[in-house]
Amino acid sequence: MAVIQVKIIDKFGTVLETKEIQDFQLETYKQAGYNVTTLEEAQIEITPEVLNLISQIESGELTVPQNFIDVEVINVKNGNITSERFMRQFNQLLNAGIISTGTQITSYNYSTPYGTFRADTETEQEAFQQKEAYVQEQSRLEAERVAQAVAQAKSEAEQKAQEQQTQIDDLQTQIENISTTTTPVEDIEVLNEKINPNSVRLCGKNFDIESGKIKGQITLEKNSGLWNPYYNDIPLALVIQYMDINTNVTLDLVPHVVTFSQGMQPLIQNIERSTAFGISNYARIKIEVYLWKTLDNPVPFSEPLRFVLDADKEPIDICSSKPSIKRDDFISKAVGIFGGLLGVSLLISGNRKV
């Protein structure tokens, strides 16, 4: 029988003692639940996780009780306890709030054009950087939404205009087939497409800046004697341009599709737009209003309506100048040609009022 030196470790990873035993006793201790190793096998390996925690404790990144250093840190380094025992004791103190990581998290709140932004960070610089990234992303998304809305409005206007043009082309074909009048068809086409730049008067009603929004109404009034009834039921482009009051730089250009019906009743277009352009919020805005045939063919029906909107002043009511009516060739042609050939077209197409 041989005598061997061993370390006896309990099931919790604590070295109970180092002693000499007979070699036949080694199996007896193991059956009793002890971890018995010879000194040659007793080198306890420290895991990378424990080594990292020890480094943080010794550098001051982690604050632990001195007793934990004297017992757990020293013994795990000396091989008197296992890494498992060290981690078990460390986690107990961490969960109890006795161990401090030294990291201080602060909440920062910022007001942005897109609402309140909150960042939970260690430094205000990090919070500010997160806020700037958020504002840039929201600005990009808003620009995409505006571009999509403009493209959709333009597409719908072009489609409706095409449908109207197809109907007109069909009517003109029918007139050509049955008419024996000496009046050339070319004169009708010129008359139909003529646009008088003073045929509509634009008025801005109750325009104001309130709670960060531009609000108001655009009223469009036909000028009797100047309006060409050919453009009844044809979509037109009402364009609102928002400009920087100091630089005259265009901040946004928003088209609206408007369609006049038969008769002389005015059109009303409600306007609402945020004063936030990009990442800036404006209190004074220069506004210009145009009425064009289409966005791609900006032939004007009216003199532009221009005014400056100030959040600190009362709401604005303003109209473009009302022109005097001149009885020119347009009126005489309207009486002659529309009373003649277009009367024939009405017999063909039905009771459509002009």
C-alpha positions in Angstrom: 0.0 0.0 0.0 1.3 3.5 -0.9 0.7 6.8 0.7 -0.4 9.7 -1.6 -1.0 13.4 -1.0 -4.4 14.7 -2.1 -6.7 17.7 -2.0 -10.2 17.0 -0.8 -12.8 19.4 -2.4 -16.5 19.4 -1.5 -19.4 19.6 -3.9 -19.5 23.4 -3.7 -15.9 23.7 -5.0 -14.3 24.5 -1.7 -10.9 22.9 -0.9 -11.5 21.3 2.6 -8.0 20.1 3.3 -4.7 18.7 1.9 -3.7 15.5 3.5 -1.9 12.1 3.1 -4.1 9.0 2.7 -3.6 5.4 1.7 -4.1 4.8 -1.9 -7.0 2.4 -1.2 -8.9 5.3 0.6 -9.1 7.4 -2.6 -12.1 5.5 -3.9 -13.8 5.7 -0.5 -13.7 9.5 -0.5 -15.0 9.7 -4.0 -18.0 7.4 -3.2 -18.8 9.8 -0.3 -19.3 12.7 -2.8 -15.9 14.4 -2.4 -13.8 15.5 -5.2 -10.4 14.0 -4.3 -7.5 14.7 -6.5 -3.8 14.1 -6.1 -1.5 17.1 -6.0 -0.4 16.4 -9.5 -4.1 16.7 -10.7 -5.0 19.5 -8.3 -4.1 22.4 -10.6 -7.5 24.2 -10.8 -8.0 26.0 -14.1 -9.4 29.6 -14.0 -11.9 30.2 -16.8 -11.6 33.2 -19.1 -14.8 34.7 -17.6 -13.3 34.6 -14.1 -10.0 36.0 -15.3 -11.9 38.9 -16.9 -13.8 39.7 -13.8 -10.6 39.6 -11.7 -9.0 42.0 -14.1 -12.0 44.4 -13.8 -12.0 44.2 -10.0 -8.2 44.9 -9.7 -8.5 47.8 -12.2 -11.5 49.4 -10.3 -14.1 48.9 -13.1 -16.0 46.7 -10.7 -16.5 47.6 -7.0 -16.7 44.6 -4.6 -16.5 44.1 -0.8 -13.0 43.7 0.5 -14.0 40.4 2.0 -14.8 39.1 -1.5 -11.3 40.0 -2.6 -9.6 38.4 0.5 -11.6 35.2 0.2 -12.8 34.5 -3.3 -10.3 36.4 -5.5 -7.2 35.2 -3.6 -8.4 31.6 -3.2 -9.4 31.2 -6.9 -6.0 32.6 -7.9 -4.2 30.2 -5.5 -6.2 27.3 -6.7 -8.0 26.8 -3.4 -11.5 27.1 -4.9 -12.8 26.4 -8.4 -14.1 29.0 -11.0 -17.6 27.6 -10.4 -17.4 28.5 -6.7 -16.1 32.0 -7.6 -18.9 32.7 -10.1 -21.6 31.4 -7.7 -20.4 33.9 -5.0 -20.0 36.7 -7.5 -23.5 36.3 -8.9 -25.1 36.2 -5.4 -23.5 39.6 -4.6 -24.4 41.0 -8.0 -28.0 40.1 -7.7 -28.2 41.5 -4.2 -26.9 44.9 -5.5 -23.7 44.7 -3.5 -21.4 44.7 -6.5 -21.5 47.9 -8.6 -20.5 48.0 -12.3 -19.7 51.7 -12.1 -21.7 52.5 -15.2 -24.2 55.5 -14.9 -27.1 55.5 -17.4 -29.0 58.8 -17.9 -32.1 59.6 -19.8 -32.0 62.6 -22.2 -35.2 64.0 -23.8 -35.1 66.2 -27.0 -37.9 68.1 -28.7 -37.7 67.5 -32.5 -40.0 68.4 -35.5 -41.2 64.7 -35.3 -42.0 64.6 -31.6 -40.1 64.0 -28.4 -37.0 61.8 -28.8 -35.6 59.9 -25.7 -32.1 58.4 -25.4 -30.7 56.4 -22.5 -26.9 56.7 -22.6 -23.9 57.1 -20.5 -23.0 60.6 -22.0 -25.0 63.5 -23.3 -22.8 63.4 -26.5 -24.0 59.9 -27.2 -27.6 61.0 -26.7 -27.2 64.0 -29.0 -25.7 61.8 -31.7 -28.6 59.4 -31.5 -31.1 62.3 -31.7 -29.4 63.8 -34.8 -29.5 60.3 -36.5 -33.2 60.1 -35.7 -34.0 63.5 -37.1 -32.1 62.8 -40.3 -33.9 59.5 -40.8 -37.4 61.1 -40.2 -36.5 63.9 -42.6 -35.6 61.4 -45.3 -38.8 59.5 -44.8 -40.9 62.6 -44.9 -39.2 63.7 -48.2 -40.0 60.3 -49.7 -43.6 60.6 -48.6 -43.9 64.0 -50.2 -42.3 62.8 -53.5 -44.6 59.8 -53.6 -47.7 62.1 -53.1 -46.6 64.5 -55.8 -45.9 61.6 -58.2 -49.3 60.1 -57.5 -51.2 63.4 -57.9 -49.4 64.0 -61.2 -50.2 60.5 -62.5 -53.9 60.8 -61.6 -54.1 64.3 -63.2 -52.4 63.0 -66.4 -54.7 60.0 -66.5 -57.9 62.1 -66.1 -56.7 64.6 -68.6 -56.0 61.8 -71.1 -59.5 60.5 -70.6 -61.0 63.9 -71.2 -58.8 64.4 -74.3 -60.0 61.1 -75.7 -63.6 62.1 -75.3 -62.9 65.4 -77.1 -61.1 63.7 -79.9 -64.1 61.4 -80.4 -66.5 64.3 -80.5 -64.4 66.2 -83.0 -64.2 63.1 -85.2 -68.0 62.8 -85.2 -68.3 66.5 -86.1 -65.9 66.1 -89.0 -67.9 63.2 -90.3 -71.3 64.9 -90.4 -70.7 68.6 -90.6 -71.1 70.4 -94.0 -70.3 73.9 -92.6 -67.6 76.0 -94.1 -66.1 76.8 -90.7 -62.7 75.0 -90.5 -62.2 72.5 -87.7 -58.8 74.1 -87.0 -60.6 77.2 -85.7 -62.6 75.1 -83.2 -59.4 73.5 -81.9 -57.7 76.9 -81.4 -60.8 78.2 -79.6 -61.1 75.1 -77.4 -57.5 75.2 -76.2 -57.1 78.9 -75.7 -56.2 79.9 -72.1 -56.6 83.5 -70.9 -54.1 84.2 -68.1 -56.7 86.3 -66.3 -59.6 83.9 -66.6 -59.4 82.8 -62.9 -59.0 85.0 -59.8 -57.1 83.5 -56.8 -57.9 84.5 -53.2 -56.3 83.4 -50.0 -58.7 83.2 -47.0 -57.9 83.0 -43.3 -54.2 82.1 -43.8 -52.4 81.7 -40.5 -49.6 79.9 -38.8 -51.0 78.1 -35.8 -49.5 75.3 -33.6 -46.7 74.7 -36.1 -49.0 74.4 -39.1 -49.8 76.6 -42.1 -53.6 76.7 -42.5 -55.9 78.5 -44.9 -58.2 78.3 -48.0 -57.6 79.0 -51.6 -60.7 80.2 -53.5 -60.7 80.0 -57.3 -63.2 82.2 -59.0 -63.9 82.2 -62.8 -63.9 85.6 -64.5 -67.0 85.8 -66.5 -66.3 86.5 -70.2 -62.6 85.3 -69.9 -63.1 81.7 -68.8 -63.0 79.2 -71.6 -65.7 76.6 -70.9 -63.6 74.0 -72.8 -61.7 73.6 -69.5 -64.8 72.7 -67.4 -64.3 69.1 -66.0 -60.6 69.1 -67.0 -58.1 68.6 -64.1 -55.8 71.6 -63.6 -52.7 72.0 -61.4 -53.0 74.3 -58.4 -49.5 74.7 -57.1 -48.5 76.0 -53.6 -44.9 77.1 -53.3 -43.3 77.7 -49.8 -40.2 79.8 -49.8 -37.6 81.1 -47.2 -38.5 84.7 -46.6 -34.8 85.8 -46.5 -33.2 83.7 -49.3 -36.2 83.1 -51.6 -35.1 79.5 -51.7 -38.0 77.1 -52.3 -38.6 74.9 -49.3 -41.4 72.8 -50.8 -43.7 72.8 -53.8 -47.0 71.0 -53.4 -49.4 70.4 -56.3 -53.2 70.0 -55.9 -55.5 68.7 -58.6 -58.6 71.0 -59.1 -61.5 70.6 -61.5 -64.1 73.3 -62.4 -67.6 72.1 -63.0 -70.2 73.7 -65.2 -71.5 77.2 -64.1 -69.7 80.0 -62.3 -69.5 78.6 -58.8 -66.0 79.1 -57.2 -63.8 76.2 -56.1 -62.4 76.0 -52.5 -59.2 74.2 -51.7 -58.2 73.8 -48.0 -54.5 74.1 -47.3 -52.6 72.6 -44.3 -48.8 72.2 -44.1 -46.4 71.8 -41.3 -43.9 74.7 -40.8 -41.1 72.1 -40.4 -39.1 72.0 -43.6 -36.1 69.6 -43.3 -34.9 69.9 -39.8 -35.8 73.6 -39.4 -39.1 75.1 -38.2 -40.1 78.4 -39.7 -42.2 81.2 -38.2 -42.3 83.4 -41.4 -43.0 81.9 -44.8 -43.3 83.4 -48.2 -46.2 81.7 -50.2 -46.8 81.8 -53.9 -49.9 80.2 -55.5 -50.2 79.3 -59.2 -53.0 77.8 -61.4 -51.5 76.0 -64.4 -52.7 73.7 -67.1 -50.4 70.9 -65.9 -47.2 70.6 -64.0 -45.4 69.7 -67.2 -47.2 72.5 -69.1 -47.4 75.4 -66.7 -49.6 77.7 -68.8 -51.2 80.1 -66.3 -54.9 80.7 -65.9 -54.4 83.4 -63.3 -51.9 86.0 -62.1 -49.9 84.4 -59.2 -51.0 85.1 -55.7 -48.1 86.1 -53.4 -48.0 86.9 -49.7 -45.9 86.6 -46.6 -47.3 84.6 -43.6 -46.1 85.6 -40.1 -46.9 83.5 -37.0 -46.9 86.7 -34.9 -49.5 88.5 -37.0 -53.3 88.2 -37.6 -54.7 85.8 -40.3 -54.4 87.0 -43.9 -57.1 87.5 -46.5 -55.7 88.4 -49.9 -56.7 88.2 -53.6 -55.0 88.5 -57.0 -56.0 91.6 -59.0 -59.3 91.4 -60.8 -58.8 92.3 -64.5 -61.2 94.2 -66.6 -63.0 92.2 -69.2 -62.2 92.9 -72.9 -64.6 91.8 -75.5 -62.1 90.4 -78.0 -62.2 87.9 -80.7 -62.5 85.1 -78.2 -66.0 86.1 -77.2 -67.2 86.6 -80.8 -65.7 83.2 -81.8 -67.4 81.6 -78.8 -70.8 83.0 -79.9 -70.4 82.0 -83.5 -68.6 78.7 -83.4 -70.0 77.3 -80.2 -73.5 78.3 -81.2 -73.0 76.5 -84.5 -70.8 73.5 -84.7 -70.8 72.7 -81.0 -74.5 72.7 -81.1 -74.2 69.8 -83.6 -71.9 68.1 -81.2 -74.4 68.3 -78.4 -77.0 66.6 -80.5 -74.5 63.7 -80.9 -73.1 63.5 -77.3 -76.3 64.2 -75.4 -77.5 67.0 -73.1 -74.1 68.1 -71.9 -74.1 71.7 -70.6 -71.3 74.0 -71.7 
